Structure formats: structure tokens, C-alpha cells
Amino acid sequence: MENKMFNVGKIVNTHGIKGEVKIHRISDFEERFEPGESVYIMKDEKPIKLTIATHRLHKGFDLVQFKGYENINLVESLKGCELKIREEQLTDLNEDEYYYHEIIGCKVYTTDDRKIGEIKEILSPGANDVWVIKQEKGKDILIPYIDDVVKEIDIDAGKVVIEPMEGLLD
């Protein structure tokens, strides 16, 4: 049985000469990168398990060193690799919380049942996430993930209902 894997970040560069790597995190859970935790990279379509030895925050990035990779030469080849976790490593969420992979791909409708498009990406610019909606025609629409706009999320049906604020869909 093949395990599903989920992205939690990407190695964007090496840092220093002691094997630290700079990670662009796409997980809200900082504890993913605590020492002792495991993440995976894919090499030749096989998951390689990496255990985190050290973790610190530096200029908005996570800096991580993996056990057994205490040298820049050993981590140079990891640049660009996506960091993944297995399904059983997912954290239980509260009732009104969702994982990105559950939201991306959902169809978006207005409260009067007009189809807008499909969620293709989630941005995290600051106070709230912004969902990027690909329309069938025209340019992408950005909607803020706030209660005033997002009225209903049905993951099982792959459907999101929004009440657009004035000017949102123009």
C-alpha cells in the first residue's frame, strides 16, 4: 500500500559549510522541523528519510541540519528538493481548519450558485490566506480566506461557496 506524501517545504539553498539548508516552509506547523522529526525527499521516485538534527529560524526561513549530513558537500545535491511528510504524520486539525491539499482543486461557486472557477493555489501573504481561483475564461481571481467571503467549504464534494465583496470579481 503506497503512502500518500504531502509537501511541507522546499530546500532553497545551503547555508554555511556545516550542512545546514535553508527551507521555504509551506506548513503552518513549525514543529514539523523540530530536532528528531523526520521528513522525506524523493530521489528516483523513492522516498529518502531525513531526520532533523538542528532547527532555527533565520531571516524568515527555517534553517535545518539533517543527521548524517554535517557538511555542505553532502547537502549540495538536496537544493531544490521538496520536503514531504507521510499521511500518518499529518496533524489533526480543528473542525474549521483544512490542509492546502484539501482546498486546492475545489470548485468555487457564489452564494447564488454561479460557478467562478477552481482553486489552483493558496498564498500566505500575511494576516489571512488568499486563494487563487482559475476561471474558465479570463484572468485568475484572488479571494481572501475570511469569514465575510468564504461561506461554506465542503471538502467531500470539492465545493467552496463564497459571497463576493463588492468589486471582488471585477
N, C-alpha and C positions, 0 to 999 in steps of 0.2 A: 504494500500500500504506500503510494507516494505521498509524502507530506507536503502540504502547501507551505510556501515560504512567502514572507512579507517583508517589504523594504522598510528599513528604519534609518537609512542614511547612505552616504556615499563618501568614499575616501577621495578627497580632492587634491591632497598633496602630502608630501612627507614634511616633517618638522624637526629640524636639528639633525644630529647624527646618531642619536641613540635609539632609533627605530620608532619614534613617535609619528603618528599620522594625524592629519587634520581632517576632521569629518564634518560634512554638511549634514546635520541631523534633520530627518523628516518624521520624527516621532515626538509626541508631546511628553514622552516618558524619559526624563533624563536618566532614571535608574537603569535603563537599558545598557548603559555604558559603565556601570559600577564595576570595580575590580571583582573578578570571579565570574561575572556573567559571560555568556557565550553568544557570539554572532557567527554568521556564515558568509563566506564569499563563494561564488561559483567559478570553478576552474574546469574547463572541458565538460560543462554541464553537470559536474558533480559538486555537491556542497563540501567545502572545506571548513571545518570548525576552528574558530579562533577564540581563545579565552583572553579576556581583558585583564591586563596586569595593572595598568595605571590609567587614570582618567582625570582630566582637569579642563576647565573652561578657559579659553584664551581668545580675546577679541571676537567674541560671538561664535566661535567654533568650539567643537569638542576636540580635545587632543587626547589620543588614546595610544597606549603601547600594548601590544599583544605578547602573551607569554611565548618565549622562544624566538621572538623577533626583536632582539635588543640592538639592532644595528641597521643603519639606513639602507645598506645593500640588500637586506632581507625584505624590506618593505617597499622598495622602489617599484617592484612589479605589481604591487597592490593598488597603485594610483589608478583612479577611475573605477575601481570595483565598487559595486553596490553591496551594502551590508544588509543581511537578511536575518530574520528570526523564523523559527518554526511555529506552526499554528499553536502548538501547546504552550508556547512562550507568550502568547498574547495575554495582555492584562484584561481582567474583567472590567467592563465599563459600566457606568451608571445608566439608569434607564434611558435618559435622553442624550446619550453620547454614542458616537459612531466612529468606526475606523474609516480612514480615507478610502480604502479599497471597497467599502460597502457603499459609499456615496458616489464614487466615480462610476459613470456608466448609467446612473439613474436618469430616467426621462423626467423633464420638468414641465409642469402644467401650471396655468394660472388658476385662481380660485373659480373662475368661470369656465374652466376646462379647455382653455386654449393651449395647444402644445407649443412650447417655446423651443425646446431642443434637448440636448443631453449634456450632463455634467462631464467635462473632459479633464478637468484639473482643479486642484484646490490650492489657493495661495494663502500664505500666512503672513500678511504684511504688518500686523500689529494687533490692535485690540480684538478684532474678530477675523475669522477666516473669510475668504472671498472665493466663491465658486465660479469657475469659468464655464459658461454654457455655450456649446457649439450649436448654432442654429442650422437648419437645413439650407437656408439661403441667408446671405448677409454675414456681417462680422460677429465675432464672439460677444457675448453679453457677460458682464461681471455683476454678480449679485452678492450682497453681504449676507453672511450666515448670522442673521439676527432674528429674534422672535417676531419683530414687526413685519418681516418679509417672508421668512420660511414658516409656513403654517402647518405643514404635515410632511412627515417622512415615513414612507412605507418601504423598508428595505426588501421585504419578501416580494413585493410587487414591482420593485425597481422604479418607484414613482415618488416624486417630490412635488408638493403643491406650494406655490408662492403667491403672495399678494404684492404685486409690484408697487413700489412707491412711485409717485409722480416723476416722470422723466427717466425712470429706470430702464425702460425698454425702447427708448427713442434712439 
